[in-house]
Amino acid sequence: MKLSLLSIVDHYPELPRDVGGFYRELLEQAELGDALGYKAYFVAEHHFHQYGAVPNPALFLTAAAQRTRRILLGPAVAVLPFSNPLTAAEDYAMLDTLSGGRLVLGIGSGYLKHEFAGYNLDPAEKRERFDENAAILTRLLAGERLTYKGRFHDLREVALNVLPLQPRVPTFLAVLRKEIVYHVGRQGVGLFTVPYGSLSGFDEIAPMIAEFRRGRRESGAAPMPNGLSDHIVALHTYVAETPAAARAAAGEAFNRYVASRLYAKRHEYEDIQRNGLSLMGSVDEVVDRLLALEEAGVDHVMTLQNFGGIRAQDVARSMRMMMEEVMPRVEARLAERRRAA
């Protein structure tokens, strides 16, 4: 079981923390995640609303690259319809170079209406824009000198002058609809999913992963580079000594986070605890939930531990408890299972 970190970078102007201060907290958490052994550190791309305060993940992650050594770095996700794919390829090739080959490239088509309105783009075109931009981005990052004519781009003999260090950048596609995961698997890329946003309960996770992996097997794709799993699940996470302590520290913050999400489900703290689509609770509860996820086929979790304005010291404590108290117990229980088998 591998653990990574994710922040949506949800910002709340009414709280006593400006954007610059929030960035400093996040960079310190990237450093701590590096020291604790988290696999990767991800930030989301969002525009024109306080729901997300990083419009350019490549720029933010380049700062994180200079303060870390081992942890992988990536967008979750780069919203491809909003950028020129040549510029995106240049930005992420530079990030891979400056980080020493640590890029994990999460890509998606976007879903927030106000972002498409801000860019004056028709949401009905988003799939076609995404497909075209993804094809160009992928081929440029692979080092191809590209001639390409599509609906939105007409390229003649274009090649990057700075290539990523990795010969094959690990690429993941984010989806919010479980019905398409098989088709994502057939493309041979990795998969990011957010069960909170796409599923109704914990028991839907295993069938979703099985469908994705059926498609991926049929694609004949090679294993993901850098020891990454092919499917990474994002879950809100907060670890505390007791369930009551977790509720006291994370309950209000989670509800604030939910209220900031436009056009989305309004599950609050008690709802998400009932449906099992989080890792918020005591050490024992989180251990049990991770073991249940492993049984469902999950072997990599992207833990969303900074959300809703949680205090930086509480985020750091949860991050430490996850790696120093939860994971040793999880690994011991998994070892027992293997011996019993």
BAPA-895498 format. One record per atom (N, C-alpha, C, O): z, y negated, x. Coordinates in pm, whole numbers, plus 50000, padded with zeros to 5 digits. Example, Ala and Ser with C-alpha at 12.3 -4.5 7.8 and 13.67 -1.06 7.14 Angstrom:
BEGIN
507805056951319507805045051230507805033051320508465033251424507085022551285507145010651367507874999751290508044988651341
This chain:
BEGIN
500005011950084500005000050000500004987550088500914985550168498984979250071498874966750146499194955050054498894955349935499804944650112500144932550037499484920550102499454919250224498954911750018498414898950062499064887749982499894890349895498694875550013499224863749947498084855949881496974855449934498374850049766497414841549696498134829349642499254830349591497504817749653497954806049579496784799949504495704797949561496994797049376496014789549298496074774849338495154767149309497154770949404497434757049443497544748349319497004737249312498264753849219498494746249096499494734949124500614737349169499054722849098499804710749135500294703849008499594703548907501504698249015502134691848901502584677848941503624676249005501804667548906502124654048951503494649148907504064640148969504044654948802505354650548754506494655648842507624650748831506224665448927507254670649017507314662149145506334655849183508484662149210508634653749331507994660249455508664662849554506684662849446505954669049557504514664449550503794668049456504064656449647502684651849644501764662649701502224672949750500464660249693499494670449736499654673449884499604685049925499854663049965500024665350108501234673950138501174682850223502334671250068503524679550086503294693850042503794703250105502544695649935502224709049887501384716449991501634728150019500404709750047499594716050152500464720550269500284731450322501414712150309502284715850421503104728350387503274737150471503614729050263504354741050221503474753450230503894763950280502244752250182501344763750181500994768250323500904780250349500794758750412500484762450551501674769250617501504778550695502894764650585504084771350637504184785550581504624794650651503784787450455503824800750397502754809750459502964821850473501614804150496500614812050569501174816750702500964828250742501874807950772502514811650899503544822750877503584832450952504374821150774505394831150746504744844550708505184855050753503704843950626502994856250590502414863250711502424875550718501914855650805501394861150931502504868351006502314879551055503674861851016504794867751090505344880151021505794889451088505334880350886505914891550812504984903450799505424914350762503704901650828502784912950821501974913950694501414924550667501874903250614500954903550500499524905050552499184899850659498704912050476497354915350523496424903250523495684901150619496464895250416495524884050403496184872850326497174874750255495614860950341496094848950273494904842550203493914839150267495014840850071493924835749991494344822949918495504821449879493374813849900493574802449810492384801649716491264805649750492644796149598491604794649497490854781549515491364772149576489644781149462488854768749454488884763649311488504770849219489334751249294489284745049161488994730149173489174724149280488534724249062488054710449064488514702948939488624708648830488794689948957488884680248848490084682148755490084676848644491114689748799492284691748714493424696448802493194702548907494654693748760495824697348840496014712448851496824716948931495294720348773495444734848780495194740148921495754750348959494344733348999494114737649136493794725749224492914717749190494484724549338494364712649423493634715349553493764707549648492844726249560491994728649678490544729749630490134740449584489774718949639488364719749600487484726249706486364730249675487974727349831487184733449938488064743150017488714739050113488104755949977488964765550048488634766950196489534769150277487354765950233486994767550374487694757150460488144760250571487794744950410488454734350486489944737150500490514736050609490584740650389492024743550394492314755650483493254755350563491524766150470491774778350546491494776650695492064783750777490634767050730490434764150871491714758550932492054761551046492424750250855493734745450902494704757150916495444757851014494694766250819495574777950827495224786750947496104792751008493944787450980493514795851093494124791251224494414799351312494324778151236494874772851362496374775051374496944773051481497024779251265498474781251266498854795851253500044799151244497874804751253498124819051236497334826751340496464821251408497644839851353496994847951455496354860851400495274864851444497014867151304496544880351262496094880751117495154887951084496724873151032496484874250888495044870450855494534860450905494384878450771493034875350727493074863450632494114860650571491954856450619491914843950543490684843650454489594847450496490874839150328489694838650243489894830750116491014828150074488774826850054488824820749922488944831449814488354842249824489704828249712489784837249596489724828749469490714827249396488554823349446487284826749511486514813849539486854803149490485424815149621484434804549633483554804849509482924815049480483494793649436482744793149310481304789049344481014777249362480434798749352479114796449411478204787249330477414780149392478254786849198477364777549129477614762749162476754754349135478784759549219479114745549241478694740349379478874728549407478144748749465477834744149600476434748549641475904758349589475864741149734474624745449796474914757749881475814757249965474204768749863474544780949936474364779750087475014786950163473484770550133473354768450276474624762150333475124766250438475154752150260476394745750304477554755650300478364756050393477644763550193478714773450183478624783450298479644787050356477414788050331477254797450441477694791150573478354797750654477334778650596477754771850719479274770450725479884773150828479884766350613481334764450610482074777350641483004777450722481664788350577482404800850595482074807650727482894815050780480884805350780480594810250915481484803151017481984809451110481664790151001482564782751090484004787751077484694789451177484454790250953485804795450934485984808851004487004811151069485004817650993485104830551060485184828751211485944835651279484384819451263484394816951407485714810951453486294815551552486204800851383487434794051423488674802851406489684800651472488594812651316489734821551294489684834051381490594842251376488634835551460488504847551541488054859751462488434870951495487254857551357486714868851280487634873751171487724885851148488344864651104489334868751003488934865250859489774865750770487684861850836487244857950702487164869950608486614880350643487714868450487487464877350374486864868550265487534859450216485634871150226484904862150139484974866849994484304876349955485784859949914485814862349771484884852549702484924840649730484034857549613483064849149544483134851349394483524862149348482744841049317482744842249173481844831649112481334822949181481664832648980480724823848911481404812248841480724803348790482754812148836483454801348767483564804148618482784811748562484554797748556484754800148413485344788148339485454788548216485734777548410486404766248347485394755748301484604750648381485424752548172484414743748114484414729848177483354723948198485614724648208485654710948261485044710148401484574699548442485054721348475484444721148608482914720648598482274713248672482344728348507480894727648487480504713848434479464708548472481334708048346481044694648296481104684448409480264675548416482084685748498482204676448610480994676748701480574666348751480444688548723479244689948806477944688148726476854689148782478084685448597476924683748509476014695948514474784694848524476634707848508475894720448507476054727248372477104726348309475024733948330475044741548205475734754948229475224762948308476874757848164477524770748185476634782648151476834793548203475664780648064474754791648029473914796048148473374807148148473794787448250473014790948368473864796948480473334800248586475164798348458476034801448570475724815048633475794816448756475364824848553475084838048611473844837548698473834843348807472794830748652471584829948732471814821848859471324825448966472584810848847472914802948967473744811349065473504811149185474714818549011475544826749099474704837149171474814838549293473894844449099473104855149161472214849649272472124855649379471564838349247470664832649347471454827749468471084830449582472524820549443473324815249554473974826449634474064825549757474444836949566475074848149637474064855249726474394859149838472844856949678471814863549759471524855449885471404861049994471404842249870471124833649986472304833650083472114835350203473494831850031474704831550114474854844350194475094843850314474704855650128474904868550194473884870850304474224875650413472654867550277471614869950376471734860550496471454864450609472144848150471472334838950583473514843150670473424842850793474624847250608475784851650685475484864250766476114866750869474524872150720474124884150795473184880850911472804889850985472814868150926472004864151041470514863651015469724862251108470114864850889468694865250857468064851250866468694841350828466844850450916466044838250903465304839450771464474848350753465614830450679465334833150538464244824150482464284811950494463274830650421462324823850332462594829050192462614841150168462814819850099463294823949967462804813849864462924801749885462254818649755461874809949644462514815249517462204826349472463394807349459464034810949334463904799649233463104790549251464684800449130464644789949028465264776949080464804766049046466304778149164467064766349206466844762549353467184751449393466294771649433466154769049576464794773949626464284784249582464244766249719462974769749783463174767649933463174756349981463354778750007463714778050148462564783050234461844792250196462404776750351461344780650444461944782750583462324773150651462034795250625462444798750762463774792150800463884785650904464774793950715466094787950739467014798450798467064809850752467754794550902468754803350963469954795051005469814783251039471134801051002472334794251047472304792351198471864801051272472784780851243472924778751387474304782951437474514783751558475234785651345476544791551379476714803751291476774802451169476784815451351476944827851275478404832251274479144829151368478824839451170480184845151173480334854951289479364860951333481564856451336481814866151441481664880451390481214889351462482044882551264481964896051208480514899651178479804891851115480064911351221478704915451188478514917951039477414916850986479604921450971479564923450825480794917150763481884922950770480634905450704481764898550643482184906050517481354908150429483464910150505483904916850383483804907450263484364896550265483094911850161482814903450045483334910049919483114921949896484024902149836484604906849712484114898049598483994885849612483844904349486483434897149366484594897249267485144907849237484954885549216486034884449118485454885348977484434879248947486134893048891485694894148752486894892748660488024896148695486624887548541487644886448437487374895848320488174896448227486264903048324485924912348215485904926648270485104929948358486794934948218486904948548268485644956748242485394966748309484834952448143483654960148106482594960348216481704968948213482654951248313481584950448413481984956148548481194955448642483194961748560483634965948694482784977348750482574978048871482294986148664481404996948712480164990948779479744995648885479594980648718478374974548771478664967148901477804966548989479864961448915480244955449043480314966249150479834964249261480904977649118480964988749212479584993149256479374996449373478634993249164477264997349197476604987849296475654991649365477114975349305476554965749401477054968249542476514962649638478094976649558478604979849690479524969449750479854970349868479954959549671480894949549720482304953549678482484962949601483304946249729484664948149684484904940849554484054933149507486084943249495486414937749363487774931049367488754936849414487844918649317489104911849286489304912249135488394909049059490494916249091490804915348949492154908648929493034909249015492294902148814493534895448774493954901548641493574896448536494734912448644495074919348519495694910348414495454912148294496494900548458497104891248363496044884448276496274882048157494874881248336493854873848263492854882448191492094877348108492814895548221491734903748165492194916148090491394922148017493444920148105493934932448041495054929247943495644918447946495344938947857496414937247759497714943847803498784940047757497624953747892498824960747935498584968948060497444970848102499674973648119499624980748246498754993248239498094996748337498744999948125498035012648116496515011048123495795021048131496004998648121494564996448133494114995248277492904995148304495064994448373494694992448513493975004648570492915003348629494555016548551493975028648611492555031248564491695034048648492245030548432490855032748391489895022448449488755025748483490335010048461489474999748519489135002848664487975001848704490135006748744489895009848884489005022148897488115022548982489245032148813488425044248818486955041148791486075046748856486685032248696485305028548665484655021148782483505023748817485405011948843484865004748959484545014649071483465014049129485455023449100485255032449214484165042849184483515047649277483955046349057482825054949023481515047949059480615054049117481415035149025480215027649061480065026049211478955026949263481165023749279481085021749425480665034749495479895034349590481185046149448480745058849507479255060749489478565065049581478765057549371477345059249344476495049949430475345053049460477055038449469476305029049553476125034149695475205029849765476995043249740476955047949877477415037749979477115039050097478165027549933478595016850023479565022050128480355031250103479495016150246480435019450354481805013950320481915004650239482875019350380484215013850358484254999050396483474994450480485174991650334485314977450365485784975650509486554983850559485334965150577485784962650715487264958450721487884955550618487804958250841489144953050869490264960550797491334954950774490014973150761491044980750693491364975950553492434979050500490464968450492490684963250357490394973950253489524982450272491124973450144490804981850029489554976349960489164964849981488924984749879487724979949809488074972349682487224965549625489314973449636489744966549513491104960449539492034967349581491244947349514492504940349533492924934349399492154927249335494144937349358494694932949230495614921049253496494921549340495444910249177496284898349189497364898649081497064899948962498634897249123499754897349030500774886549067501084884749184501264879548967502384870348990503574878349041503884889048990504234873049143505274880449214506464871449242506324860149288507644876649212508874870149257509954880949268510254887749170510534882349386511534892649411512904885849426513044875949498513894891349357515254886049364516244897649364515864909249352517504894249379518534904749384518704911649250518944923749245518564904249140518774909749006517674904748913517004894848945517474911248797516524906048699516874891948654515994883648634518164889248637518584875948592518264865348697517854854248663518444868848824518134859248931516634856548935516224845148959515824866748913514374864748910513984855748794513154846748808514604858148678514304849848560514724835348584514004826148545515864833348648516354819748672515444812048766515224800048746514904818748868514084811948968512624810648926511974800648956512104820948858510654821448833510264819448687509094816748659511204820548594510844820048453510244806848411509154806348353510944796048439510434782848403509144779748477508214773848421509094783648604507884781048684506684788648627505584783048619506874801148588505754808748532505284802348402504084801148379506214798148317505814791848191505094778648215504164775148142505514771248319504814758848353503384762048401502434755248365503274772548481501944776748527501044780248409499894775948403501554788048316500764792048200500324779748121499174779048075501224770048104500884758048027499784749948094499054742648026499654751148228498624743348300497254749648292496264743148324497174762348250495894769348247495134765748120495624767648008493944760448137493114756748024492344768847972491904777348051492184769647842491344779747775491794794047807490954803047813493084796447827493534809647871494634814947781495164807847696494974827747802496064833947729497364826347752497564820447858498234826447652499494819247663500674828947678501734826647621500474839647755501594848347786502654840647863502334833947961503894841347820504984835147895505764846047969505374857747968506874842048033507574851048124507964864148054507714874948107508564863147937508994875347867507804884047828507904896347829506684877847792505484885447755504974893647873504664905447860504874887147989504284894148104505244904648158504814914448219506534902748137507474913148176507334925348084507464936748129507074922947957506924934147863505624941847889505614954147882504524934747919503254942047935503064947848074502094955048099503994944748166503974951148297502954945648395502704951848498502364933948365501294928748450501804918148546501174907748565502964920748608503484911948711504374920048805504664931748779504784913548913505764919349006506944909849017507354906249127507494905748904508634896648902509854904348855509854910248747510914904248937512134911348900512994914249021512834908349127513914923549002514804927649111514054936249211512934940649185514684938749325514084947349426513734960949365512624965849383514674966949294514414980149235513254979849136512424988949134513204969249054512124968248956510774966849024509794973048982510704958949128509434956849196509024969449272507834972749277509984976549331509664989349394509034998749292507985004649318509675000149175509155009249073507755005049027506895013649005507524992149012506224987448966505144990049070504024993749034505444988049197504474990849302504135005649309502985009349330505135014149291504875028549289504005032349170503145041049182504235025949056503395028548940501965023648964501015030148921501825012549033500495007649067499775017449159498585019949143500505022849256499905032549347499415044749270498325049949299500175049449174499745060649091498495057249010497675065948981498355044448975497185040048898495955038048986494875034948935496095039849117494965038449206494915025449284493955022949357495955017049269495995004249341496585006649478497655012649490495905001949583496485002949717496474989549791496754989049911496164978749720496234965349780496524955349668495774954249572497634947949683498034938049584498014924249648498584922249756497374914949582497374900949620498514894249545498384891349426499634891749612500824886649545500754871549531500614864349630500854866849408500844852549378502294848149369502914849249263502844843149480504264840149488504584825249481505734821449457503584816749502503784802349490503044797749366501824795949369503764795849257503154791749131504144783349052505364784749068503624774748969504484767648874505484758148935506464754548869505274754049060506224744849122507484751349174508484744449193507464764449197508644771049257508994764349388508104760749466510274762649413510704756249537510264764349659510254776649656509904757249765509384763849885510374773849941509974784549988511674770549938512664779949993512764792649909513064803349962512514791449779512534803349694511294812049718511394824349718510154805749739508944813349773509164820949903508834832849911509704814250003509924820850133510894832450120510694842850182511934830750040512894841750022512234853649954512464865049994511424851049851510724861949784509764869049879509684881249880509034861249959508114867250056508854876450152508374887450183510014871950200510784880250293511324892750224511244903650280511864891350105512434902950036511354913350007511614925350013510154908649975509074918049947508784926750069508614938850057508704920550187508334928150306509514935150372509344945750433510704929450360511854934950432512714944350348513424952750403512664942950217513484951550131512644960350038512924972250024511634954649976510824962449881509944972549955509984984449925509144967950050508144976650109508724988550186508154999450178509844987150259510404999250321510765009950219510585021850244511275005850103511615015649999510345021749939510305033749910509335013549919508075018749866507485029049962507075039849919507445025850090506855035050188507665047950197507095058750213508995046950187509825058950191509555067850070509475080050083509415061749954509155069649833507755075849838507555087149795506795068549890505455074049903505435085650002504715095449982506215084450109506305095550204506915107950140506485119150168507905105950055508515117149981507475123849893507405136149886506655115849825505615121349739504645129849820504265140749778504235124749936503285132250019503865145450066503175155650067505155145150105505785157650148505895167450033505675179450052506215162749915506345171549798505005177449758504945188549705503945170049783502605174949749502175185849847501075191249835
